[in-house]
Amino acid sequence: MIMKRYTLLAVSMGAMFSAFAVDLVTLNYGNNVVNGQTLAIVGTESTFELEASLSVTLNGSAQRTLKVKRYEVLPVTGTQNTFCWGECYLPVDANARPTWVSDLSETLQPGVLFNGFHAYYYPTGTAEMTKFRYVWFAMDNPSDTAYVDIIFDTRANAVGQQELAATSTSLEVFPNPATGSNLTLRFNGVPANGQVSWTLHNALGAIERQGSLRNGQGDVVLSLDGLAAGVYFASVVQGGRAVATKRVVISR
């Protein structure tokens, strides 16, 4: 059985906040919101297939029809790749389709999780790193977008994977949607060393609430007074990067 390692690569907080300004959909890899970030999937040169599956949630209040555009940012000659959106496409050789728009579209309902996106990479014996950008855009307004960069890395010396994957701090948010006056953030695995904090920012990236965490701290209860109904993002920040992010809906 092939074991695959993965990690979410670090980005600056400013870059992360600006990414949320483009708010067509929320992209999740496991428990992490990855809008505008770089996701690294790590394997070996003998791995047959590497895969990254994302869940997609439409923001807003009305259904919309979306397509996906894939860009080859760092193609590796001799390899193949493909993705699924609306349907799964046959793999193509690197450099054969530098820009690839899905033939089919998907109509999503707001707030409903859709698990129909998958990216695949076939290293075919190469020990290299390749990179793709996947962009979701609305058919009624192609400038309304969201994106994620995905790296597939089969090099023996792939940097930082064990260190970043070892992060054990996790975050729960409840109630979600929040309909009352308070919201609880629950933290697990807060380390004794290092500066750890939390933030609650809106869909445009502005910080609405923030604070610091102590070793072993469990719950933080936030007052929602003064916050409008809408989509927010709660994050745990460790060493200057978000290590866990949850989408929060405030409903009045």
Backbone bond lengths (Angstrom), bond angles and torsions (degrees), N, CA, C in turn:
res aa  C-N    CA-C-N  psi(-1)  N-CA   C-N-CA  omega(-1)  CA-C   N-CA-C  phi
1 M - - - 1.466 - - 1.527 109.18 -
2 I 1.324 116.96 130.50 1.447 121.33 -177.59 1.517 109.49 -81.63
3 M 1.323 116.31 128.48 1.451 121.47 177.38 1.530 108.50 -96.06
4 K 1.313 116.96 130.78 1.453 121.27 179.01 1.519 109.27 -115.01
5 R 1.299 116.72 132.57 1.452 121.33 175.65 1.522 108.43 -103.01
6 Y 1.303 116.38 151.77 1.449 119.45 178.35 1.516 109.97 -146.90
7 T 1.322 114.59 161.79 1.462 119.97 174.77 1.496 108.93 -157.64
8 L 1.296 116.22 159.57 1.453 122.87 172.20 1.512 107.19 -100.06
9 L 1.340 117.20 116.30 1.454 120.77 -176.16 1.515 110.91 -71.02
10 A 1.323 115.39 151.06 1.460 121.05 -176.05 1.516 110.97 -72.65
11 V 1.335 115.36 142.86 1.456 122.64 169.00 1.517 106.65 -134.25
12 S 1.300 116.78 159.22 1.459 119.55 178.07 1.512 109.71 -68.79
13 M 1.341 116.61 154.93 1.448 119.74 179.29 1.519 110.81 -62.83
14 G 1.324 117.47 -35.76 1.456 119.29 179.26 1.510 111.69 -63.16
15 A 1.338 116.65 -41.24 1.455 120.05 179.02 1.508 110.75 -65.72
16 M 1.335 115.98 -38.33 1.454 118.73 -179.51 1.524 110.38 -65.46
17 F 1.318 116.86 -43.46 1.454 119.52 -178.58 1.518 110.96 -64.30
18 S 1.343 118.02 -41.63 1.449 119.82 -179.61 1.507 111.20 -64.86
19 A 1.356 117.19 -30.14 1.460 119.80 179.26 1.516 110.65 -64.01
20 F 1.348 117.36 -35.95 1.448 119.42 -177.45 1.523 112.05 -72.78
21 A 1.340 117.82 -11.18 1.450 119.49 177.32 1.527 110.47 -65.16
22 V 1.323 118.20 -27.33 1.453 123.17 172.82 1.516 106.46 -90.82
23 D 1.310 116.10 105.32 1.454 118.94 -163.29 1.516 112.62 -123.97
24 L 1.333 117.70 42.55 1.463 120.44 176.84 1.515 110.81 -65.28
25 V 1.340 116.47 -49.48 1.461 122.33 -179.83 1.510 109.39 -138.31
26 T 1.325 115.87 162.14 1.457 122.33 169.38 1.520 107.85 -103.59
27 L 1.331 116.25 127.52 1.460 122.70 -178.10 1.521 108.49 -106.30
28 N 1.319 116.39 125.32 1.465 121.66 -179.83 1.516 111.00 -119.03
29 Y 1.341 115.59 133.85 1.461 122.25 167.36 1.511 105.82 -113.70
30 G 1.318 116.80 103.13 1.449 120.27 -171.66 1.513 109.01 63.51
31 N 1.346 116.73 -125.78 1.459 121.52 -179.99 1.523 113.33 -90.96
32 N 1.325 117.99 1.44 1.458 121.10 -175.36 1.518 111.68 -102.02
33 V 1.340 115.77 133.08 1.456 121.13 169.23 1.527 107.70 -79.89
34 V 1.334 117.25 126.61 1.463 120.58 -171.43 1.519 113.19 -118.32
35 N 1.327 118.92 14.86 1.461 120.90 177.20 1.521 110.77 -52.19
36 G 1.327 116.67 125.82 1.446 121.77 175.67 1.508 115.21 70.56
37 Q 1.318 118.15 9.45 1.461 121.18 -177.80 1.531 110.82 -108.21
38 T 1.331 115.01 178.92 1.466 121.62 -179.61 1.516 108.95 -115.00
39 L 1.304 115.87 121.43 1.456 123.29 179.85 1.521 108.73 -104.79
40 A 1.344 117.23 129.84 1.460 121.11 -178.92 1.523 110.41 -112.25
41 I 1.318 116.13 124.86 1.455 123.24 175.53 1.525 106.83 -108.93
42 V 1.321 116.59 123.05 1.467 121.31 -171.06 1.515 110.65 -114.12
43 G 1.316 116.62 135.21 1.459 122.69 175.31 1.518 109.58 -144.12
44 T 1.318 116.57 -154.10 1.463 122.35 176.55 1.521 108.94 -125.29
45 E 1.318 116.07 167.99 1.465 119.21 -179.15 1.527 112.38 -64.54
46 S 1.330 117.60 -20.66 1.463 120.63 178.57 1.526 112.90 -88.42
47 T 1.343 117.56 -4.67 1.460 120.73 177.98 1.525 109.22 -64.60
48 F 1.321 116.45 132.78 1.464 119.39 179.71 1.516 111.14 -74.33
49 E 1.334 116.80 -45.97 1.459 120.85 -173.78 1.523 110.18 -143.81
50 L 1.326 116.48 133.19 1.459 122.18 170.86 1.523 108.34 -110.50
51 E 1.333 116.15 141.43 1.458 120.53 -174.49 1.523 110.75 -134.21
52 A 1.333 115.92 143.42 1.461 122.67 170.13 1.523 107.65 -129.72
53 S 1.329 116.47 119.03 1.462 121.67 179.55 1.517 109.12 -111.99
54 L 1.322 116.70 129.90 1.459 122.17 -179.45 1.518 110.07 -119.35
55 S 1.318 116.12 145.67 1.455 120.37 168.49 1.520 108.32 -95.14
56 V 1.325 115.67 144.48 1.460 122.33 -173.30 1.522 108.63 -125.29
57 T 1.336 117.06 127.89 1.461 121.88 178.83 1.517 109.00 -123.36
58 L 1.324 116.18 122.36 1.460 120.97 179.87 1.524 110.16 -73.86
59 N 1.333 116.39 131.04 1.456 121.68 174.37 1.530 109.77 -93.06
60 G 1.290 116.71 164.37 1.455 120.60 -178.47 1.514 111.02 103.86
61 S 1.321 115.65 -164.95 1.467 120.50 -174.38 1.514 114.20 -122.58
62 A 1.326 118.26 -0.89 1.470 120.95 -178.44 1.517 110.11 -133.96
63 Q 1.335 115.83 151.22 1.460 119.70 178.14 1.523 110.53 -64.17
64 R 1.337 115.03 149.58 1.462 119.79 178.92 1.522 108.59 -143.97
65 T 1.323 114.57 154.72 1.458 121.32 -179.43 1.516 108.99 -104.81
66 L 1.350 115.63 126.97 1.459 121.93 -171.65 1.517 111.81 -122.29
67 K 1.319 114.95 147.57 1.457 123.13 166.96 1.525 109.01 -120.05
68 V 1.341 115.60 168.62 1.461 122.20 177.53 1.521 109.38 -122.29
69 K 1.333 115.95 135.20 1.464 121.84 174.73 1.525 108.17 -114.01
70 R 1.341 116.07 128.83 1.468 121.60 179.72 1.525 110.22 -108.29
71 Y 1.343 116.69 127.54 1.456 122.12 175.25 1.518 109.53 -108.88
72 E 1.330 117.10 134.69 1.476 121.29 169.91 1.526 107.79 -84.51
73 V 1.316 116.89 108.47 1.460 120.73 -178.54 1.523 110.87 -87.77
74 L 1.340 116.62 -45.91 1.474 122.42 178.10 1.525 108.63 -130.24
75 P 1.325 118.80 79.85 1.469 120.02 -178.94 1.524 111.83 -71.64
76 V 1.314 115.16 148.78 1.465 121.89 177.48 1.522 107.95 -117.11
77 T 1.314 116.25 115.41 1.465 121.42 -178.00 1.520 110.72 -58.17
78 G 1.318 115.86 136.13 1.463 121.58 177.52 1.518 113.78 95.59
79 T 1.340 117.16 -9.27 1.461 120.61 179.96 1.528 110.02 -99.37
80 Q 1.328 115.63 173.31 1.458 121.58 177.05 1.528 110.07 -133.30
81 N 1.319 115.26 160.87 1.456 120.00 178.34 1.519 110.32 -154.55
82 T 1.338 115.42 161.44 1.456 121.40 174.92 1.519 108.92 -162.71
83 F 1.334 117.23 178.18 1.463 121.15 176.62 1.525 109.26 -154.91
84 C 1.316 114.94 168.36 1.466 121.99 178.52 1.521 109.52 -121.37
85 W 1.306 116.70 128.78 1.463 124.50 169.82 1.528 106.82 -161.02
86 G 1.295 116.76 109.58 1.455 120.15 -171.98 1.515 111.54 84.29
87 E 1.298 116.64 -42.51 1.460 124.70 171.92 1.511 107.70 -158.50
88 C 1.326 116.51 167.26 1.465 121.63 176.08 1.519 108.61 -96.40
89 Y 1.334 115.95 131.21 1.452 121.05 -175.61 1.527 110.91 -99.29
90 L 1.325 115.98 154.42 1.461 120.41 177.54 1.530 109.69 -66.52
91 P 1.340 117.67 145.00 1.467 120.15 179.55 1.525 111.99 -61.42
92 V 1.330 115.70 147.41 1.465 121.89 175.88 1.521 108.55 -122.26
93 D 1.334 116.03 157.32 1.459 121.31 177.61 1.527 110.19 -71.12
94 A 1.326 115.93 148.48 1.459 120.69 173.44 1.519 109.41 -55.45
95 N 1.331 116.57 140.94 1.465 125.59 -178.95 1.523 114.18 76.57
96 A 1.346 117.81 -8.30 1.460 119.73 -179.62 1.533 111.39 -73.35
97 R 1.342 116.80 -35.83 1.466 121.25 178.70 1.527 108.46 -135.29
98 P 1.331 117.47 80.75 1.468 120.14 -178.89 1.532 112.64 -56.31
99 T 1.319 116.22 -35.43 1.465 122.05 174.29 1.519 108.06 -125.29
100 W 1.324 116.16 127.47 1.464 120.57 -172.53 1.515 108.18 -135.01
101 V 1.341 115.85 116.52 1.459 121.61 177.86 1.523 108.83 -102.08
102 S 1.321 116.71 133.48 1.466 120.51 179.73 1.521 110.13 -57.54
103 D 1.331 116.35 137.38 1.464 120.55 177.72 1.520 111.00 -67.35
104 L 1.321 115.94 -38.49 1.454 121.08 -177.53 1.512 111.18 -104.01
105 S 1.310 115.38 162.74 1.457 122.45 177.80 1.522 109.33 -119.56
106 E 1.329 115.39 166.95 1.462 121.56 175.06 1.527 107.99 -127.36
107 T 1.324 115.78 134.52 1.453 120.78 175.05 1.525 108.48 -96.28
108 L 1.334 115.95 116.79 1.456 121.67 -175.72 1.521 110.38 -105.46
109 Q 1.327 114.37 149.02 1.456 121.66 174.93 1.529 108.93 -97.49
110 P 1.328 118.48 141.12 1.470 119.71 -177.34 1.520 112.12 -61.63
111 G 1.338 114.67 133.84 1.459 121.30 176.41 1.511 115.28 78.63
112 V 1.329 118.06 0.70 1.468 121.76 -177.93 1.532 109.17 -101.68
113 L 1.329 116.54 123.30 1.460 122.15 -178.79 1.525 110.54 -65.92
114 F 1.343 116.65 131.24 1.460 122.35 177.22 1.521 108.42 -121.24
115 N 1.316 116.54 124.46 1.468 121.02 -174.57 1.531 112.89 -108.09
116 G 1.330 116.88 34.63 1.458 120.20 -173.58 1.509 116.03 -100.20
117 F 1.356 118.66 16.04 1.461 119.12 177.03 1.516 110.72 -108.77
118 H 1.343 115.75 130.59 1.468 122.35 177.07 1.527 108.10 -142.40
119 A 1.329 116.78 135.15 1.464 122.54 174.77 1.526 108.07 -113.54
120 Y 1.329 116.77 135.53 1.457 121.76 -177.12 1.527 110.37 -126.61
121 Y 1.336 114.52 145.03 1.456 121.24 178.12 1.523 108.85 -137.84
122 Y 1.341 115.93 136.99 1.467 122.71 -178.38 1.533 107.97 -119.74
123 P 1.343 117.91 102.51 1.470 120.66 -173.65 1.528 114.61 -71.68
124 T 1.332 117.08 -20.83 1.477 122.11 177.59 1.521 112.73 47.68
125 G 1.324 116.70 45.65 1.459 121.26 173.97 1.514 115.45 85.31
126 T 1.334 118.51 5.69 1.460 120.22 -179.09 1.526 110.64 -93.76
127 A 1.325 116.37 142.77 1.468 122.51 176.20 1.520 107.58 -107.32
128 E 1.341 115.69 77.27 1.460 121.91 -175.00 1.520 110.01 -139.80
129 M 1.307 115.56 173.96 1.460 121.82 174.15 1.524 108.96 -115.44
130 T 1.331 116.10 131.73 1.457 121.23 175.95 1.521 108.92 -122.29
131 K 1.325 116.01 158.58 1.456 119.72 -176.94 1.524 110.49 -141.24
132 F 1.332 115.18 137.97 1.455 122.31 177.79 1.524 109.48 -129.08
133 R 1.317 116.33 150.79 1.463 121.44 169.20 1.520 108.11 -114.71
134 Y 1.335 116.45 128.66 1.460 122.94 177.27 1.523 108.32 -111.42
135 V 1.330 115.17 125.28 1.459 121.53 -176.26 1.525 109.30 -120.08
136 W 1.324 116.16 124.61 1.462 122.19 173.66 1.520 107.92 -92.85
137 F 1.350 117.70 132.64 1.458 119.78 178.54 1.524 109.58 -139.05
138 A 1.328 114.84 151.51 1.457 121.23 -177.68 1.522 109.58 -87.08
139 M 1.333 116.17 137.87 1.452 120.58 -179.09 1.529 111.52 -66.62
140 D 1.332 117.46 -31.13 1.465 120.30 -179.04 1.523 112.51 -81.89
141 N 1.336 116.62 -14.59 1.461 121.10 178.20 1.525 108.31 -157.70
142 P 1.346 117.93 87.33 1.468 121.24 -174.70 1.520 114.89 -60.59
143 S 1.321 118.14 -14.62 1.463 119.56 177.54 1.522 111.77 -81.97
144 D 1.318 117.45 -8.35 1.466 122.14 176.72 1.518 107.33 -88.50
145 T 1.328 117.74 106.02 1.458 121.59 -167.88 1.519 112.46 -137.39
146 A 1.331 114.44 171.22 1.463 124.85 166.91 1.519 106.38 -151.43
147 Y 1.337 117.50 152.64 1.461 118.00 -177.42 1.514 111.75 -146.89
148 V 1.332 114.57 162.73 1.459 122.84 170.24 1.518 107.68 -143.34
149 D 1.327 117.06 144.10 1.470 122.04 172.06 1.527 108.15 -98.14
150 I 1.337 115.95 135.57 1.467 120.62 179.26 1.515 108.99 -123.74
151 I 1.338 115.49 124.59 1.462 122.85 174.83 1.523 108.44 -103.20
152 F 1.321 116.32 135.41 1.460 122.41 168.99 1.521 106.73 -113.19
153 D 1.329 116.59 121.39 1.466 120.81 -169.62 1.524 110.02 -127.18
154 T 1.329 116.48 117.28 1.463 120.97 178.89 1.521 111.77 -114.14
155 R 1.329 117.26 15.57 1.461 120.39 178.29 1.527 110.16 -73.19
156 A 1.321 115.66 148.29 1.463 120.32 179.95 1.518 111.21 -68.46
157 N 1.336 117.58 -27.45 1.464 121.59 -175.89 1.520 111.43 -108.20
158 A 1.317 117.93 34.26 1.470 120.33 177.82 1.523 109.11 -54.31
159 V 1.321 116.86 127.21 1.467 122.28 -167.60 1.520 111.54 -85.92
160 G 1.333 115.49 135.11 1.450 121.40 165.88 1.504 116.77 78.78
161 Q 1.322 118.83 3.84 1.454 119.17 -173.53 1.524 112.08 -66.74
162 Q 1.323 117.59 -50.10 1.461 120.04 -177.62 1.524 110.88 -64.31
163 E 1.330 116.13 -40.77 1.461 119.94 -177.64 1.520 111.14 -62.91
164 L 1.325 117.60 -47.33 1.449 119.78 -177.57 1.516 111.71 -72.71
165 A 1.322 117.42 -37.95 1.458 120.46 -178.76 1.519 112.02 -68.72
166 A 1.346 116.86 -18.47 1.455 120.01 -176.95 1.523 112.88 -77.09
167 T 1.333 117.34 -9.29 1.454 120.15 -179.67 1.517 109.93 -60.97
168 S 1.331 116.94 127.51 1.459 120.62 -174.38 1.522 112.76 -113.16
169 T 1.333 118.06 -2.90 1.452 120.18 179.76 1.525 109.75 -67.12
170 S 1.331 116.54 130.52 1.464 120.87 179.86 1.515 109.73 -127.91
171 L 1.321 115.70 165.50 1.453 122.27 -173.90 1.521 110.25 -137.81
172 E 1.319 115.84 133.29 1.458 122.80 170.39 1.514 108.46 -121.77
173 V 1.334 116.65 148.59 1.455 121.86 -179.73 1.522 108.76 -130.09
174 F 1.322 118.13 129.56 1.454 120.72 176.77 1.534 109.96 -156.57
175 P 1.345 117.61 152.29 1.476 125.12 -10.16 1.527 110.35 -69.82
176 N 1.288 117.29 153.89 1.454 122.41 -178.88 1.538 108.98 -147.68
177 P 1.315 118.39 104.35 1.457 129.34 12.20 1.532 112.61 -68.83
178 A 1.324 115.07 149.67 1.458 121.55 178.15 1.524 108.67 -95.50
179 T 1.329 115.73 122.54 1.462 120.00 -177.90 1.522 112.60 -114.52
180 G 1.324 116.69 -8.50 1.461 120.45 -178.56 1.504 112.72 -100.82
181 S 1.333 115.11 -151.38 1.459 120.23 -176.20 1.520 113.55 -98.37
182 N 1.369 117.09 -7.36 1.462 120.58 -177.60 1.521 111.64 -132.35
183 L 1.325 114.50 158.32 1.464 123.06 176.10 1.519 107.40 -136.56
184 T 1.334 117.06 136.79 1.458 121.01 -179.68 1.529 110.34 -107.73
185 L 1.330 115.71 128.83 1.466 122.56 171.31 1.522 107.04 -103.86
186 R 1.313 117.42 125.63 1.462 121.80 179.53 1.521 109.63 -113.38
187 F 1.327 115.45 124.74 1.458 121.52 -176.63 1.521 110.33 -111.93
188 N 1.328 115.28 141.58 1.461 121.41 175.50 1.525 108.66 -129.90
189 G 1.332 116.20 142.35 1.461 120.35 175.57 1.504 114.91 74.92
190 V 1.344 118.49 27.84 1.468 120.12 177.61 1.526 108.75 -66.92
191 P 1.335 119.49 120.37 1.471 121.84 -174.55 1.517 112.69 -70.90
192 A 1.341 114.75 155.76 1.461 120.05 179.39 1.524 111.34 -72.59
193 N 1.310 117.05 -31.86 1.454 120.50 -177.80 1.526 110.33 -108.75
194 G 1.302 116.13 154.23 1.454 120.13 177.97 1.513 111.40 93.49
195 Q 1.299 116.30 150.96 1.448 121.58 -179.34 1.521 109.75 -86.19
196 V 1.324 115.14 120.73 1.461 121.05 -179.30 1.517 107.98 -122.69
197 S 1.314 116.87 132.52 1.453 121.21 179.66 1.517 109.30 -138.79
198 W 1.317 115.74 174.97 1.456 121.23 176.94 1.524 108.77 -132.78
199 T 1.331 114.90 153.08 1.457 120.30 177.20 1.522 108.97 -138.63
200 L 1.309 115.87 153.00 1.462 123.12 168.18 1.515 105.68 -126.47
201 H 1.340 116.28 114.10 1.454 119.08 -179.36 1.516 110.42 -123.29
202 N 1.320 115.91 155.77 1.457 120.04 -178.53 1.519 110.96 -83.79
203 A 1.328 116.95 -178.60 1.463 121.28 -174.27 1.520 112.56 -68.12
204 L 1.323 118.06 -15.86 1.455 121.30 177.67 1.516 112.76 -94.90
205 G 1.336 116.76 0.12 1.457 120.73 175.85 1.506 115.37 97.02
206 A 1.336 118.49 -3.94 1.464 120.66 -179.71 1.525 110.29 -76.67
207 I 1.333 116.81 132.29 1.463 121.55 -179.96 1.529 109.15 -75.65
208 E 1.327 115.35 123.99 1.457 121.91 179.06 1.534 112.04 -97.23
209 R 1.329 116.63 -34.90 1.457 122.51 179.43 1.525 107.56 -144.94
210 Q 1.331 117.89 149.97 1.459 121.10 175.52 1.520 109.53 -160.63
211 G 1.335 115.64 160.88 1.452 120.88 179.22 1.510 111.02 -172.93
212 S 1.329 117.21 176.04 1.460 123.34 179.33 1.517 109.87 -106.92
213 L 1.343 115.62 157.25 1.458 122.00 180.00 1.516 110.05 -115.66
214 R 1.325 114.94 145.55 1.465 121.03 174.85 1.516 109.06 -101.21
215 N 1.330 116.35 159.45 1.456 121.28 177.68 1.520 110.62 -54.70
216 G 1.316 116.26 126.27 1.455 121.11 176.61 1.514 114.97 79.91
217 Q 1.341 117.50 3.03 1.458 119.21 -178.64 1.520 110.26 -64.13
218 G 1.333 115.79 139.49 1.458 120.34 -177.67 1.509 113.93 -100.17
219 D 1.353 117.02 -76.34 1.451 120.73 -172.44 1.524 112.11 -108.31
220 V 1.331 114.79 145.12 1.454 122.64 169.28 1.518 107.26 -125.00
221 V 1.321 116.75 124.43 1.461 121.31 179.68 1.525 108.53 -100.54
222 L 1.339 115.74 122.03 1.457 121.75 -177.25 1.517 110.37 -104.47
223 S 1.307 116.56 138.60 1.455 121.52 170.15 1.525 108.66 -81.60
224 L 1.315 115.74 133.25 1.464 121.08 179.63 1.525 111.44 -97.43
225 D 1.313 116.98 8.61 1.465 120.52 178.81 1.524 110.12 -57.77
226 G 1.307 115.92 131.06 1.452 120.87 177.93 1.514 114.76 88.05
227 L 1.338 118.07 -5.16 1.463 120.94 179.12 1.525 109.75 -96.02
228 A 1.317 115.51 130.69 1.458 120.56 179.21 1.523 110.75 -76.39
229 A 1.312 116.30 158.58 1.461 120.69 173.96 1.526 109.64 -61.91
230 G 1.333 116.72 143.51 1.454 120.25 179.33 1.505 112.20 153.29
231 V 1.341 115.48 -165.78 1.460 122.97 -177.36 1.528 109.45 -99.28
232 Y 1.322 116.10 132.83 1.462 123.24 177.86 1.530 108.54 -131.19
233 F 1.346 116.50 171.29 1.456 121.08 178.42 1.524 109.03 -135.02
234 A 1.338 115.93 123.78 1.458 122.47 176.20 1.528 108.44 -99.62
235 S 1.327 117.07 133.35 1.462 121.03 -175.99 1.522 111.66 -134.10
236 V 1.334 115.55 147.79 1.454 123.03 167.08 1.520 106.64 -99.67
237 V 1.322 117.05 127.39 1.461 122.24 -176.17 1.523 108.68 -114.81
238 Q 1.332 115.21 122.02 1.463 120.84 -177.91 1.519 108.92 -133.80
239 G 1.313 117.22 126.91 1.460 120.69 179.90 1.513 112.68 61.71
240 G 1.343 116.80 29.63 1.457 120.83 177.52 1.507 114.75 84.53
241 R 1.335 118.91 6.81 1.465 120.83 179.62 1.513 110.19 -135.08
242 A 1.324 115.79 153.09 1.462 121.09 177.93 1.523 108.86 -78.45
243 V 1.333 117.49 120.89 1.460 121.12 -179.26 1.528 111.74 -101.51
244 A 1.321 117.41 -13.00 1.464 121.39 174.94 1.522 107.54 -157.54
245 T 1.327 116.39 136.15 1.454 121.53 -179.31 1.517 109.72 -137.85
246 K 1.315 116.88 136.80 1.463 122.27 177.97 1.534 109.24 -124.38
247 R 1.315 114.85 138.63 1.460 120.71 173.52 1.523 108.56 -80.06
248 V 1.330 115.97 132.99 1.469 121.63 -177.07 1.532 108.17 -123.19
249 V 1.320 116.23 134.91 1.460 121.24 176.24 1.524 107.86 -113.15
250 I 1.322 116.21 125.26 1.459 121.89 173.11 1.514 107.86 -102.93
251 S 1.308 116.13 120.58 1.464 122.16 -176.83 1.515 109.37 -119.65
252 R 1.295 116.76 125.59 1.470 121.98 -178.65 1.531 110.86 -103.74
